[in-house]
Amino acid sequence: MPVLYDRLLKLKEMFNSKFGSIPKFYVRAPGRVNIIGEHIDYCGYSVLPMAIEQDVLIAVEPVKTYTLQLANTNPLYPDFSTSANNIQIDKTKPLWHNYFLCGLKGIQEHFGLSNLTGMNCLVDGNIPPSSGLSSSSALVCCAGLVTLTVLGRNLSKAKLIEFSPLRATDVKLPSGAVFVIANSCVEMNKAATSQFNIRVMECRLAAKIQFYLRTEAVFVLLTLISLMLDVVLKLKRHRINIC
């Protein structure tokens, strides 16, 4: 992958310019697109995501201090520094570094760790932001992998999971299959509006309606419809964080 190699070399140079040292390792996480299923996984229905070539790269250097320093090759995203042992995530502001902190805290809480080492990190990504290609999820995954590597820990590999009943299935694509992912260039910043949370509620209520349709619970169905309309109207009037 010559393009990736060139990006890594450039990232190494920028890291050295930024921190005055050489990164000890690199982590990569791809973006993804759903071949089947949008907003249905949290309702218990199956989805089929596919990784794409565009990705997030992070160059990392563990340090002896307890300071976490984050920088981004994109000047639109400002530098951030904090204590590695006092991670605070401001949920009221959709700041880019919060996604990294989420990945770090996820690993910290999973292993029940209290003391984390400091590190210098330089982030680079070529996934179009706010385009539905999971650039934020890629950053969270990258941050988790960074934290695992620094701590010398590991997790089991991920696998496609389906629900009701719970099962994992390998999916083999047809020979010569090609997927075309078109970018409309219309951005949707999920963290800056309540629209994503509204969609979550709408889909959950719709899934409940489907269930009760099958059981012919007409009275409950009408109640749910009334509830759905009431909740959606309230969410549109008041920005509420439901996740």
C-alpha positions as CSV (number, residue, x, y, z in Angstrom):
1,M,0.0,0.0,0.0
2,P,2.3,2.8,-1.3
3,V,-0.2,5.5,-0.5
4,L,-0.5,4.5,3.1
5,Y,3.3,4.2,3.3
6,D,3.7,7.8,2.1
7,R,1.1,9.0,4.6
8,L,3.0,7.3,7.4
9,L,6.2,8.9,6.4
10,K,4.6,12.3,6.3
11,L,2.9,11.7,9.6
12,K,6.3,10.7,11.1
13,E,7.8,14.0,9.9
14,M,4.9,16.1,11.3
15,F,5.1,14.2,14.6
16,N,8.8,15.0,14.9
17,S,8.1,18.6,14.1
18,K,5.3,18.8,16.6
19,F,6.8,16.9,19.6
20,G,10.5,16.8,18.8
21,S,10.7,13.1,18.8
22,I,9.9,10.0,16.8
23,P,6.6,8.0,17.3
24,K,7.0,4.5,18.7
25,F,4.1,3.0,16.9
26,Y,1.1,3.7,14.6
27,V,-2.5,2.7,14.8
28,R,-5.1,2.5,11.9
29,A,-8.9,2.2,11.9
30,P,-10.9,2.3,8.7
31,G,-14.2,4.1,8.1
32,R,-17.3,2.0,7.3
33,V,-20.5,2.0,5.4
34,N,-23.6,-0.1,5.9
35,I,-24.4,-2.4,3.0
36,I,-27.6,-3.3,4.8
37,G,-29.2,-1.6,7.8
38,E,-29.2,2.0,9.1
39,H,-30.4,2.9,12.7
40,I,-31.6,-0.7,13.4
41,D,-28.8,-2.3,15.3
42,Y,-29.8,-0.7,18.6
43,C,-33.3,-2.1,18.0
44,G,-32.1,-5.7,17.9
45,Y,-32.0,-6.0,14.1
46,S,-29.1,-7.2,11.9
47,V,-26.8,-4.9,10.0
48,L,-24.0,-5.6,7.5
49,P,-21.3,-2.9,7.7
50,M,-18.3,-2.9,5.4
51,A,-14.9,-1.3,6.0
52,I,-13.7,1.2,3.4
53,E,-10.2,2.3,2.4
54,Q,-10.4,5.8,4.0
55,D,-9.2,5.7,7.6
56,V,-7.9,7.3,10.7
57,L,-4.2,7.0,11.5
58,I,-2.6,7.9,14.9
59,A,1.2,8.2,15.5
60,V,1.9,7.6,19.2
61,E,4.8,8.0,21.7
62,P,4.3,6.9,25.3
63,V,5.9,9.3,27.7
64,K,7.0,9.1,31.4
65,T,4.8,12.0,32.5
66,Y,1.0,11.6,33.1
67,T,0.1,14.1,30.4
68,L,-2.0,13.2,27.4
69,Q,-1.2,15.5,24.4
70,L,-3.4,15.3,21.3
71,A,-2.8,17.0,18.0
72,N,-4.3,16.8,14.5
73,T,-2.8,17.2,11.1
74,N,-6.0,19.1,10.2
75,P,-5.6,22.7,11.4
76,L,-9.4,22.9,11.9
77,Y,-9.0,20.7,15.0
78,P,-7.0,22.4,17.8
79,D,-4.5,20.8,20.1
80,F,-5.6,19.4,23.4
81,S,-3.8,18.5,26.6
82,T,-5.0,16.9,29.8
83,S,-3.9,14.7,32.7
84,A,-4.1,11.0,31.7
85,N,-5.4,10.2,35.2
86,N,-8.2,12.8,35.2
87,I,-10.0,12.3,32.0
88,Q,-13.1,14.6,31.8
89,I,-15.4,14.6,28.8
90,D,-17.4,17.7,28.3
91,K,-20.7,16.4,26.8
92,T,-22.1,19.8,26.1
93,K,-19.5,20.6,23.4
94,P,-18.9,18.5,20.2
95,L,-15.1,18.7,20.3
96,W,-13.0,16.3,18.2
97,H,-10.8,15.2,21.0
98,N,-13.8,13.9,23.0
99,Y,-14.0,10.9,20.6
100,F,-10.4,10.0,21.5
101,L,-11.1,10.4,25.2
102,C,-14.2,8.1,24.8
103,G,-12.0,5.3,23.4
104,L,-9.4,5.8,26.1
105,K,-11.9,5.7,28.9
106,G,-13.6,2.7,27.4
107,I,-10.4,0.6,27.7
108,Q,-9.7,2.1,31.1
109,E,-13.1,1.1,32.5
110,H,-13.1,-2.3,30.8
111,F,-9.9,-3.3,32.6
112,G,-10.7,-1.3,35.8
113,L,-7.5,0.7,35.6
114,S,-6.9,3.8,37.7
115,N,-3.5,5.0,36.6
116,L,-2.7,5.6,32.9
117,T,0.6,6.6,31.3
118,G,0.9,9.8,29.4
119,M,1.4,9.9,25.6
120,N,1.9,12.2,22.6
121,C,-0.5,11.5,19.8
122,L,-0.8,13.0,16.3
123,V,-4.1,12.1,14.4
124,D,-4.5,12.1,10.7
125,G,-7.6,11.1,8.8
126,N,-9.0,11.1,5.2
127,I,-12.6,10.0,6.0
128,P,-14.9,12.8,4.9
129,P,-16.3,14.2,8.2
130,S,-20.1,14.2,8.9
131,S,-20.7,12.0,5.8
132,G,-22.1,8.9,7.4
133,L,-18.8,7.0,7.0
134,S,-18.1,6.7,10.7
135,S,-15.1,9.0,11.0
136,S,-15.9,9.5,14.6
137,S,-16.2,5.8,15.3
138,A,-12.9,5.2,13.6
139,L,-11.3,7.7,15.9
140,V,-12.8,6.1,18.9
141,C,-11.6,2.6,17.8
142,C,-8.1,4.1,17.1
143,A,-8.0,5.6,20.5
144,G,-8.9,2.3,22.1
145,L,-6.2,0.5,20.1
146,V,-3.7,3.1,21.1
147,T,-4.6,2.7,24.8
148,L,-4.4,-1.1,24.5
149,T,-1.0,-1.0,22.9
150,V,0.5,1.5,25.4
151,L,-0.8,-0.7,28.3
152,G,0.3,-3.9,26.7
153,R,-3.2,-5.3,26.7
154,N,-5.4,-6.8,24.0
155,L,-9.0,-7.7,23.3
156,S,-10.6,-10.5,21.3
157,K,-11.3,-9.8,17.6
158,A,-14.6,-8.3,16.6
159,K,-17.1,-10.2,14.4
160,L,-20.4,-9.5,12.6
161,I,-23.1,-10.0,15.2
162,E,-26.9,-10.5,14.6
163,F,-29.6,-10.3,17.2
164,S,-32.9,-12.2,18.0
165,P,-31.4,-14.8,18.2
166,L,-27.9,-13.7,18.9
167,R,-25.5,-15.1,16.3
168,A,-22.4,-14.3,14.3
169,T,-22.2,-15.1,10.6
170,D,-19.4,-14.8,8.0
171,V,-20.5,-13.1,4.8
172,K,-18.7,-14.0,1.5
173,L,-19.1,-11.5,-1.2
174,P,-19.6,-12.5,-4.9
175,S,-16.4,-12.7,-7.0
176,G,-15.8,-9.4,-8.6
177,A,-18.3,-7.5,-6.5
178,V,-17.8,-3.7,-6.5
179,F,-19.4,-1.2,-4.2
180,V,-19.6,2.4,-5.2
181,I,-19.8,4.9,-2.3
182,A,-21.0,8.3,-3.4
183,N,-20.4,11.4,-1.3
184,S,-23.2,13.9,-1.6
185,C,-20.9,16.5,0.1
186,V,-23.8,17.4,2.5
187,E,-22.4,17.3,6.0
188,M,-24.4,16.2,9.1
189,N,-22.8,16.9,12.4
190,K,-24.6,14.5,14.7
191,A,-22.9,15.9,17.8
192,A,-24.2,19.4,17.1
193,T,-27.9,18.7,16.8
194,S,-30.5,16.5,18.4
195,Q,-31.6,15.0,15.0
196,F,-29.6,11.8,15.5
197,N,-31.1,11.2,18.9
198,I,-34.6,11.9,17.5
199,R,-33.9,9.2,14.9
200,V,-32.8,6.7,17.6
201,M,-36.1,7.3,19.4
202,E,-38.2,7.0,16.2
203,C,-36.5,3.7,15.3
204,R,-37.0,2.2,18.7
205,L,-40.6,3.1,18.8
206,A,-41.1,1.8,15.2
207,A,-39.5,-1.5,16.2
208,K,-41.9,-1.8,19.1
209,I,-44.8,-1.1,16.8
210,Q,-43.6,-3.9,14.4
211,F,-43.6,-6.3,17.3
212,Y,-47.0,-5.4,18.5
213,L,-48.4,-5.6,14.9
214,R,-47.3,-9.2,14.8
215,T,-49.1,-9.9,18.1
216,E,-52.2,-7.9,17.0
217,A,-52.1,-5.8,20.1
218,V,-54.2,-3.0,18.6
219,F,-54.8,-1.1,21.8
220,V,-51.1,-1.1,22.7
221,L,-50.3,-0.1,19.1
222,L,-52.5,2.9,19.2
223,T,-51.0,3.9,22.5
224,L,-47.5,3.6,21.1
225,I,-48.4,5.7,18.1
226,S,-49.7,8.4,20.3
227,L,-46.6,8.2,22.5
228,M,-44.3,8.4,19.5
229,L,-45.9,11.5,18.1
230,D,-45.8,13.1,21.5
231,V,-42.1,12.2,22.1
232,V,-41.0,13.3,18.6
233,L,-42.8,16.7,19.0
234,K,-41.1,17.3,22.3
235,L,-37.7,16.3,21.0
236,K,-38.1,18.7,18.2
237,R,-39.0,21.5,20.6
238,H,-36.3,20.8,23.1
239,R,-32.8,19.5,22.4
240,I,-32.5,16.4,24.6
241,N,-29.5,14.0,24.9
242,I,-31.1,10.5,25.1
243,C,-28.0,8.5,24.6
